[in-house]
Structure formats: C-alpha cells, structure tokens
Amino acid sequence: RNQAAAGDFDGARNTAEQILQLQPGTPAAEGLRVEIAMQQKQFAAAKADIDRMLRANPKRLDALRMLGDLQMLTNAPGAARETFQRFREAGGAPV
C-alpha cells in the first residue's frame, strides 16, 4: 500500500501479484489489486477481481464495500445502494 500511496501503482500491483502467487487468496493483496485497478479506471479488471472474491465468500465485507465503491464510480447509484445494504446486512458499518 505504501507504493500505491506514493503513486507507484505498477510497483504496488507487482507486489500484490507476487504475494498472490505465493499465497493465493491473501485478502490484503486482493484488495490492493482492486483498489489500484479502480484508481487507474480499469473498472472491468476491478469488477472481475471483486466478483471472484464474492464467489469465494458472498459476505466478504471488503469486497462488498469495494463493489459499492466501484458501482458509484461507474454511475450505478441504485446498484451501489443495494450493495451497501448487503454490506450492512453482512455486518459492515453503515456507509
């Protein structure tokens, strides 16, 4: 995350990929990869990663939050409202 915060998105993505190769499904690395994709407006890649995360665990809070954020970024406020409702029902704090 430090690399991403410094604007080194390629370095951060490479680090996330290396972690995921060694330990598939590592939540922090998966989340970082999604956040970078959204920052770079690679919305299809972000959505594919989020969908994969939610298939593995439909109540995964970080994935639900990121899905809602992505839906807001892609001008889908109705879908985002439903996603944030799922987030709250799964135990997340109100958004």
N, C-alpha and C positions, 0 to 999 in steps of 0.2 A: 504494500500500500504506500510505502514511502516513495517508491519510484513513481507511482501514479500521481501522488500529491505533488511531486516535483515536475510533473509534466512528461515524464519518460514512460509513455504508455506502451511503447514496444518492449522496453525492458521489463515493465511490470507484467505484461501479457506473457512474455517468455518465462519469467519466474513462475507465474501461475501454471503455465503448461508443464514446466519441469516438475513442479510439485504434484500435479495431477498424473503425470507419468509414473512417478514413484509411489504415490498414494491416491489412486483413483477415488473420486467422491469426496475429497477434502473440502468441507464447506467453505472455508475462507478463500481457498483458491478458486472454487467455482464462482463464488460471489464476486471476487475481484475481476474475473474474466467477464462477467456480465456487466459490472459497473464500467469497465473500460470500453466494452462494446457500445454501451449507451452513450458514454462521453464522446465517442467517435462517430455517433449516429449510425452505427452498424446494428440497426434495430432487428433485422432478421436473425442475425447471429445471436443477439441477446435473447430474443424470443425462443430460439431453438434450445439454448442452454437452460433457460428458465423452464421450458416445457419438460426437458429431460429431468431436471431437478424435481419437478412436481410429479412426474410419473413415478419416481422413486419414493416420494413422500408427499402426498397431496396436501398435508397440513404443515409443510415446511415454511416457517414464518418468514425467513429472509427471502425465500423465493416468491412468496405471495406479495411481500412488500415491493420487491423489485418488479414483479409483474404489474402491480398497480402503478408504480412509477413509470414504467415503460408505456402503459396504456395512456397515461396523462401526456407523456412526451409525444405520443403518436396521435393525439387528438381523439381519444376514445374515452371521454369522461364517464359515460354510462357504464362501460365495461370496468373502468377503474373503480367506480363506486361499488360495483358488485364484488370485485376482487378485494377491496379493502374491508367489505363486510365479511367475506370469507376469512380474511386475516384476523379480524376481531373475534370471529366465532372459533377460530383455531387457537385463540389465547393471546393474540397480539394486542398491544396497547392501541387505543384509538389514534387514528391518523388524522 
